[in-house]
Amino acid sequence: MRLSSKAMAEKKKMISNEKEADIFIRQLLNIGETMYQSGGEISRIEDSLYRLGKNYGAMHVSVYAITSSIVITAEFPNDSSITQIRRITNRGAVDCLKMEKLNQLCRDCAKCPVPVEVLQEKVLAIMKEMPDKRYLYLGKLIAVIAFTFFFGGGVPDVLVAIGGAAVIGMMQQYVKHFFSGEFFFNIAVSLTTGLFVNLISLVLPGIHVNQVLIGDIMLLIPGIAITNSIRYIFSGDIVSSLEKLMDSLIQAFGIAIGFMLSLMLVRVELLNAPVLSEPMQTIIQILAACFGTVGFCMAFHMRKKLIFFPAIGGILCWASYLFFQSRGIAVFVSTVLSAMIVGLFGNVVAHLIKVPTTILFIPACVPLIPGRNLYYMAISMLFSNWNLFFNNLVLLSLYAVGISLGLAFVGELDKVWQKAGRYRREKGSNR
């Protein structure tokens, strides 16, 4: 008896034996781990793996993901049940292209499942892809130049900041693997960068050390990790949130300690950057926000054709923040509203061009990330100025929570809209 095309499709996607089931679950773990290491949020990972499991014939699928491990249990019609756990020890670097490809693979296989062996080949091929390091380094260089101007530095400051960025890049490439954890490496890299900048400022008087180090610190501060950790709270992933938040704060504390030690070892005059007229400063900051976002998109290995959209988002982000501030709106509310604008823009564009929303709005929010506040926390610890320390700690918290709340609010609106759309379609089909 010849099977219909629908029946053949159903048969094709069924897991026929325990060996195939084992390979399939391992590929789900590979997808989940790589998506997390590439910057994917926990909810996306759980949802993608659940849908993929159901579309490959599993009767029941349970996916539990946190920042340090993924647990998957799948029950198949042949009475077999498999549970596998993957411990995530390597945090990895944000890789938008890899996340985009894995997300698209999950979409494609959910619609039209391929044989398990083919799925394995596709997943392993994506995992093995390595970005062009020259492209990443160029992005970091653009980001440092842009944010040194953004925070008030001049051309001489930018040149020194480029040297500091080179120190950071070389240490990340050749020294990082000698350290057992991020905390001590962050102390070492920020201490070395701080010493380099401070010594240069002794040879070349007039360098604005504060602006140079704040520009460089943007390459180190785990702003995206802190933002995502707080977003997890609003989405109900409390365990993941607390684990990622504590890890991010420890990293940030290590960066602050390193810069503080560098300023203790080499005492330099911390000159104030010249104050520009308000219109000129606004223009420079908006342009710098745009190019800084472009730099981080490249550093995050985003597909070149997509960079235009986060660049526009970066302009919207900082221009809207300055607008709200000019109207006397509080920092926290201004941050929330700016993040919402960026989130709405990113969601609309992501749905139109079929890419993960995260890769569009996360880089665009970089201008709001409080690298300046983390640096001044280190300065205040050096001079035992605890009022300044707590003021910057509060501002850092307000920025981080504000970005997270704005993006989480837009994300929830998007989920409600999608569920409402499915409800309308189901109700229409039942008529």
Buried (B, 14 or more C-beta within 10 A) or exposed (E): EEEEEEEEEEEEBBBEEEEBBBBBBBBBBBBBBBBBBBBBBBBBBBEBBBBBBBBBBBEEBBBEBBBBBBBBBBBBEEEBEBEBEBEBEEBBBBBBBBBBBBBBBBBEBBEEBBEBEEBBEBBEEBBEEEBEEEEBBBBBBBBBBBBBBBBBBBEBBBBBBBBBBBBBBEBBEEEEEEBEEBBBBBBBBBBBBBBBBBBBBEEEEEBBBBBBBBBBBBBBBBBBBBBBBBBBBBBEBEEBBBBBBEBBBBBBBBBBBBBBBBBEEBEBEEBEBEEEEEEEBBEBBBBBBBBBBBBBBBBBBBEEEBBEBBBBBBBBBBBBBBBBBEEEBEBBBBBBBBBBBBBBBBBBBBEEEEBBBBBBBBBBBBBBBBBBBBBBBBBBBBEEBEEBBEBBBEBBBBBBBBBBBBBBBBBEBBEEEEEEEEEEEEEEEEE
